[in-house]
Amino acid sequence: MEHVILLSKTEKPSWNIDRLPREPYAERSEAQLRSDAKRSATKESRRPGGYDIQENAFSRNKEGRIPSNLIISGGVGGGGVYSRRCRENNIAVHPARFPEEIPKRVILLATEEGQTVYDPMAGSGTTAKVAHDLRRKFILSDPVLEYIKGSSFRFDKMPDYQNHGSIF
């Protein structure tokens, strides 16, 4: 398990869960909805703990539920353009790559299209690739410059890509 910690330089960051794609409701929630409907039909809206819940407090919307804050995702294989091009150029493939779903969730939550994402420990550039896919600008840095060189293979075919690295 990896923890993701979000920090902001402002008291009220523009994080917005409405930018996250909705997920289907769980089947087990159907029984709870029926139970809640039965309770409200009898005018007994008070929960067992004594709370008086408004009728629509937990109602569904058509879009689905907000995604869980637990991201379950498999590892990253050794295939793909990044790995192949690193091997072709005798550059070390980053040993700790992570799935795109992790930065995707954070980028969607914390930024809007056109804003800039900065990854100070960029490694293989997964975060930057996802930022680009989501129409965000990106800045990468990493203490291991060889990793930045390898990550550039994800972007060097883009017409607006600029590399300001000192080892190239």
RAHU-V138974 format. One record per backbone hydrogen bond with DSSP energy under -1.0 kcal/mol. CO is the residue of the C=O (numbers start at 1). NH is the residue of the N-H. Records with the same first field share a line. If there is no record, write none. Layout:
CO: NH, NH
//
This chain:
16: 19
17: 20
23: 65
26: 29
27: 30
29: 33
30: 34
31: 35
32: 36
33: 37
34: 38
35: 39
36: 40
37: 41
38: 42
39: 44
40: 43
45: 53
47: 50
51: 47
54: 57
56: 59
65: 23
80: 84
81: 85
82: 86
83: 87
84: 88
85: 89
86: 91
87: 90
99: 102
100: 104
101: 105
102: 106
103: 107
104: 108
105: 109
106: 110
107: 111
109: 16
112: 115
115: 137
117: 139
119: 141
122: 125
125: 129
126: 130
127: 131
128: 132
129: 133
130: 134
131: 136
132: 135
135: 114
137: 117
139: 119
141: 122
144: 147, 148
145: 149
146: 150
147: 151
148: 152
150: 153
151: 154
152: 155, 156
155: 158
158: 161
//
